[in-house]
């Protein structure tokens, strides 16, 4: 199988032109189109706020080495 990645900017939503492809005439190919996500900045801000909230919760309730060992044992035991 030959894989080929091309990145293009859509000028006309009814037509996309690809050129210089490594395929021969008549060869069947599968086309998969994935749009770039236009929201990464917002998503990263959301992730940061969730992580900060999680860190605040952990700081307000310290966990002992014994509790960590018990949690690991419970996980390994399938509980």
Residue, then its C-alpha position, 0 to 999 in steps of 0.5 A: x500500500x502506498x500512502x500519500x499525505x497532501x495538505x491543501x487550502x480549500x478555495x472552492x468547497x465543491x472542488x479540491x484539486x490534488x496534483x503530483x500524486x504517486x499513483x498510476x492512471x486507473x489505480x483505485x485509491x481511498x480518499x480521507x479528508x480531515x479538517x484541521x481543528x480550529x479550536x486548539x487554543x480554547x481546548x488547551x485553556x480548558x485543559x489547563x483550568x481542569x488541571x489547576x482545579x485537580x491540583x488544588x484538590x490534591x493539595x487540600x487532601x494530602x495522600x500518604x504512602x500507605x494510601x498509595x500502596x493500598x490503592x495500588x494493591x486494590x487495583x492489582x487485585x481488580x477492586 
